Structure formats: structure tokens, C-alpha cells
């Protein structure tokens, strides 16, 4: 399977039936993962709000991790050293543990780990890595999965607009600046890392409304602005006050915003279609 085929496999991945068991009385959720595997935790924390979620992208774990913590380790290879280290420490603290992986040491350490298909680049397995968390937590069901699949397939049928924007960016040798919102911050970060890893270029991401308290003057007055390409990332659920902030910021900062909007009726569909467009 070449990389293009890996990308369009997301519409199949979203219907993966593997699921983590969330049916116990936990206080908080900790999700450990790095790089292309770690994005699954960011997406999960964007979509799940019943309990506090902490993301781990290092060797260590917070002091609060203990028997009331649900600790979920995610590593596509199953051998990511930071994730293995943090999982081992969580187990020593008595945390309830779960894992998602295609193999490796992780599935040896965790009983009943969710095993996903192998043979992909980790960044291309975002559906397989994330769906078990979303299904287990009740965020994703068969109806939402089917809707999301259909919206992803629609995008794959006509990528001309996306190809045009990509051509403009790379022909002009521009640096991508991705401006998300609180309800798309996992996506804006994902876009940034996709440019970093796949396109081998630097990229910057920030999110409304917080960016208005830090970045507005820089967006307005920075030199060499013509060398940047600005994207806004929103969903059908982005609050109107935030949408107004985007419009006002674009106007006062003289930004030529490439506006990218999620597709579908569900929040899950909006998030995954935005990821796919990136």
C-alpha cells in the first residue's frame, strides 16, 4: 500500500470495531503516546469530556496517577520507549491500564490490549489508533461512524480544491500558519505535524480565542508576511463569538485566510474530515 492509499484508508479505519473497556469507576484518564500515535490522545481529549484527560508525551507520569486512574498507552509499533516507560510507571502505581497497538512490547505488557492492523505508517493509522478510545467511551457509535465514513469518501472523490491550495503553498515556498479554535485544537496541531513530518517544512499553529491575547499584533505587523500561508480551521459547532473573532482578526491583520470547515452533522465527522483535508 503506497502513501496515497494509506491516506484514503481513513474511511475504512473509522469503522474499526475494536474498543477499549471504559466500564469501571475511574477518576481521570491519562493517555500516553508520541508523534503519529500521540495524536490519538489529542483527538480523544477533544471529543471526550466526561472525566479529566491528561496527555503524556514523555517518559514520566504525574504524581496523581494511581489506582483511580485509567491509563491508556498508544503506540503503533508497540515499542515506543517513552510510552513503554510511562506505562511501566503507571502499572507500578496500580493504575488500571489499557493499550492500542499493532504489536510489539505493548501488547505483551497489557492484557486484552486492542490490536490494530499493521503495515501502515503510524501517522496514516490515525483512525485505527483513535477509534478504540472513542467507541469505548461512547463517543462513537455505528451511526456516527457511517456518517463520518460517507463524508470522508466524498472528500476523496474530489480533491481538486485541496490540490490547488497545496500547489499554491509549495509553489510559493510558503510557511503554513494554522489558526484553529478551542474545538479544533487537536486538528490544528495535527496539520502542523503533518506539514513537519510529511512535507518536511516548518509550520506554526495557534488557536482562537487564546491567540488573540498573544498573536494579534504579530499577525498584524510581522515582517515578510507574504511568505506565510494562513489557514483557519473550524467546525459547524464553532461558537459564533469565535467565528466573529476570526473575521475581525483577518480584517485588522490583513490576512488572506484559507478557510477550512469540517463536514457532516456530528462533531466526530467534523473533526475527522478536517484531519483528512490536512
TAWO-V170584 format. One record per backbone hydrogen bond with DSSP energy under -1.0 kcal/mol. NH is the residue of the N-H (numbers start at 1). CO is the residue of the C=O. If there is no record, write none. Layout:
nh = [NH NH]
co = [CO CO]
//
This chain:
nh = [6 7 8 10 12 13 14 15 16 20 24 26 27 28 29 30 31 32 33 37 38 39 40 42 43 44 45 46 47 48 54 56 65 69 70 71 72 73 74 75 84 85 86 87 88 89 90 91 92 93 94 95 96 98 100 101 102 106 109 110 113 114 116 124 125 129 130 131 133 134 135 136 137 138 139 140 145 146 147 148 149 150 151 152 153 154 155 156 157 163 164 165 166 167 168 169 170 171 172 174 175 177 178 179 180 184 188 189 190 191 192 193 194 195 196 197 198 199 201 204 206 208 211 212 213 214 215 219 220 221 222 227 228 229 231 232 233 234 238 243 244 245 246 247 248 249 250 251 252 253 255 257 258 260 262 270 271 272 273 274 275 276 277 278]
co = [2 3 4 7 9 9 10 12 13 132 22 24 68 68 52 70 54 72 56 34 34 35 37 38 39 40 41 42 43 44 29 31 62 66 28 96 30 98 32 100 80 81 82 83 84 85 86 87 88 89 91 90 69 71 73 114 76 78 105 106 110 99 101 121 122 125 126 127 130 130 131 132 133 135 134 134 141 142 143 144 145 146 147 148 149 150 151 152 153 159 160 161 162 163 164 165 166 167 168 169 227 229 204 231 206 181 184 185 186 187 188 189 190 191 192 193 194 194 195 176 178 180 207 209 210 211 211 215 216 217 218 224 225 175 177 258 179 260 235 239 240 241 242 243 244 245 246 247 248 249 250 255 230 232 234 266 267 268 269 270 271 272 273 274]
//
